[in-house]
Amino acid sequence: GDANIREKLEDIQIKRDEKYVIEAKEIAKKQPTKEHVHRARQLETNLVKRQVEVLTVREERYPSDMRLKLELAALLMRFKKWKLAIPRLQKAVTDTRIRGEALVRLGMCFLQDHKAQLARHQLEQALNEIDHESNPTMYKEMLYMLGTICEAAKDIEAAVKYYSMVLAVDYGY
């Protein structure tokens, strides 16, 4: 019944399952049959579901761990559970060490939940937190999303600005 021992066991099981997923993906890549591809996807889906279960319990045990909330929200986003991810990300934003990533993910959730203005606000805040050197992928995604939001809102000047910022760091994006 010791929670610390249970957590160590869960971590070992998750690491083992991650290894199985990697192996299944390699097999599916070498032999892309319907069965192999399906098996790899199924293993990955089961792994993510298990990770969500484990992190949900841990979130209750460690309510002030913002990195845990961010990690759980990222997993929930993979299942398109925007409304479950949003409150966790809103709390994670308070941790200055992960604020930028939490803001970008929060913007993504709001955008998927058809709240473009909220998404734009979060992403514009993230501009001060994320830079190309520290996280190039997220930086480009953030700017591209801002460009598409502004374009849809007919704010062409802002859209061109954000798209130009993407092109300045990755012309082929």
LINSUL-V406365 format. One record per residue. N is the residue number from 1. SS is DSSP state (H for helix, E for strand, C for the rest). OMEGA is omega in whole degrees, 0 to 359 (none if undefined). Layout:
n:ss:omega
N:SS:OMEGA
N:SS:OMEGA
This chain:
n:ss:omega
1:C:181
2:C:183
3:H:180
4:H:178
5:H:179
6:H:180
7:H:178
8:H:178
9:H:179
10:H:179
11:H:179
12:H:180
13:H:180
14:H:178
15:H:178
16:H:180
17:H:176
18:H:178
19:H:178
20:H:179
21:H:180
22:H:179
23:H:180
24:H:178
25:H:178
26:H:178
27:H:180
28:H:179
29:H:180
30:H:181
31:C:187
32:C:175
33:C:180
34:H:181
35:H:181
36:H:180
37:H:179
38:H:181
39:H:180
40:H:178
41:H:181
42:H:178
43:H:179
44:H:178
45:H:179
46:H:178
47:H:181
48:H:177
49:H:179
50:H:178
51:H:178
52:H:179
53:H:183
54:H:183
55:H:177
56:H:178
57:H:180
58:H:178
59:H:177
60:H:181
61:H:182
62:C:186
63:C:181
64:C:179
65:C:184
66:H:177
67:H:177
68:H:178
69:H:179
70:H:180
71:H:179
72:H:179
73:H:179
74:H:177
75:H:179
76:H:178
77:H:178
78:H:178
79:C:179
80:C:178
81:C:186
82:H:184
83:H:176
84:H:181
85:H:186
86:H:182
87:H:178
88:H:179
89:H:178
90:H:176
91:H:182
92:H:180
93:C:182
94:C:179
95:C:185
96:C:181
97:C:184
98:C:185
99:H:183
100:H:180
101:H:180
102:H:179
103:H:180
104:H:179
105:H:177
106:H:176
107:H:178
108:H:180
109:H:180
110:H:179
111:H:178
112:H:179
113:C:176
114:C:176
115:C:188
116:H:181
117:H:176
118:H:178
119:H:181
120:H:180
121:H:181
122:H:182
123:H:178
124:H:174
125:H:181
126:H:178
127:C:180
128:C:186
129:C:185
130:C:174
131:C:186
132:C:183
133:C:185
134:C:181
135:C:186
136:H:182
137:H:181
138:H:179
139:H:181
140:H:178
141:H:181
142:H:181
143:H:179
144:H:177
145:H:178
146:H:178
147:H:181
148:H:178
149:H:181
150:H:178
151:H:180
152:H:180
153:C:180
154:C:174
155:C:189
156:H:180
157:H:179
158:H:179
159:H:180
160:H:179
161:H:183
162:H:177
163:H:179
164:H:178
165:H:177
166:H:182
167:H:180
168:H:181
169:H:180
170:C:185
171:C:181
172:C:184
173:C:none
